[in-house]
């Protein structure tokens, strides 16, 4: 896979509580965002890769669900992660 263990630890360390906190909502959203960006770049070069397109749509839905959850739980954490990752909504 394009992300090795050290890169994932960096993502979770930056957005989670620590490098081993892989279950935090912010860490999961950051990881999904990284994967979404990677798949988007791939699809720009490979327009007919429908399996990747489907995976991308599912991943965006999973990230949206986590963002909705975070909105209901703690709006300040939601605003912080959206601003930090540069998401539109």
C-alpha positions as CSV (number, residue, x, y, z in Angstrom):
1,X,0.0,0.0,0.0
2,X,1.1,3.6,-0.5
3,X,1.1,4.4,3.2
4,X,3.6,2.6,5.4
5,X,3.4,2.2,9.1
6,X,5.5,5.3,9.9
7,X,3.4,7.6,7.7
8,X,0.3,6.4,9.4
9,X,1.8,7.0,12.8
10,X,2.6,10.5,11.7
11,X,-1.0,11.1,10.7
12,X,-2.3,9.7,14.0
13,X,0.3,11.6,16.0
14,X,-0.6,14.9,14.4
15,X,-4.4,14.5,14.5
16,X,-5.0,11.9,17.3
17,X,-4.0,11.9,20.9
18,X,-0.8,10.0,20.2
19,X,0.8,7.8,17.5
20,X,-0.9,4.7,18.8
21,X,-4.4,6.2,19.0
22,X,-5.8,4.8,15.8
23,X,-9.4,4.8,16.9
24,X,-9.9,8.5,17.5
25,X,-12.4,10.2,15.2
26,X,-10.0,12.9,14.2
27,X,-7.3,10.4,13.3
28,X,-9.7,8.3,11.2
29,X,-10.9,11.4,9.4
30,X,-7.4,12.5,8.7
31,X,-6.4,9.0,7.4
32,X,-9.5,8.9,5.2
33,X,-8.7,12.3,3.8
34,X,-5.2,11.1,2.9
35,X,-6.6,8.1,1.1
36,X,-9.2,10.2,-0.7
37,X,-6.6,12.6,-1.9
38,X,-4.5,9.7,-3.2
39,X,-7.4,8.0,-5.0
40,X,-8.5,11.3,-6.5
41,X,-5.0,11.7,-8.0
42,X,-5.1,8.2,-9.3
43,X,-8.5,8.7,-11.0
44,X,-7.3,11.8,-12.8
45,X,-4.9,9.6,-14.7
46,X,-7.2,6.5,-14.9
47,X,-10.7,7.8,-15.7
48,X,-12.0,4.3,-16.5
49,X,-11.0,2.7,-13.3
50,X,-14.5,2.1,-12.0
51,X,-13.5,-0.1,-9.0
52,X,-11.4,2.7,-7.6
53,X,-14.1,5.2,-8.3
54,X,-16.6,3.1,-6.3
55,X,-14.0,2.7,-3.5
56,X,-13.6,6.5,-3.4
57,X,-17.3,7.1,-3.2
58,X,-17.6,4.6,-0.3
59,X,-14.6,6.2,1.5
60,X,-16.1,9.7,1.1
61,X,-19.3,8.4,2.7
62,X,-17.5,6.9,5.6
63,X,-15.6,10.1,6.2
64,X,-18.9,12.1,6.0
65,X,-20.5,9.8,8.6
66,X,-17.6,10.4,10.9
67,X,-17.8,14.1,10.4
68,X,-21.6,14.0,11.1
69,X,-20.9,12.0,14.3
70,X,-18.3,14.5,15.4
71,X,-20.7,17.4,14.7
72,X,-23.2,15.8,17.1
73,X,-20.7,15.0,19.8
74,X,-18.4,18.1,19.9
75,X,-18.9,21.0,17.4
76,X,-15.6,22.6,18.3
77,X,-13.5,19.5,17.5
78,X,-15.5,19.2,14.2
79,X,-14.6,22.8,13.3
80,X,-11.0,22.3,14.2
81,X,-10.5,19.2,12.1
82,X,-12.3,20.7,9.1
83,X,-10.1,23.8,9.3
84,X,-6.9,21.8,9.8
85,X,-7.6,19.4,6.9
86,X,-9.0,22.1,4.6
87,X,-12.3,20.3,4.0
88,X,-15.1,22.3,2.4
89,X,-18.0,21.7,4.7
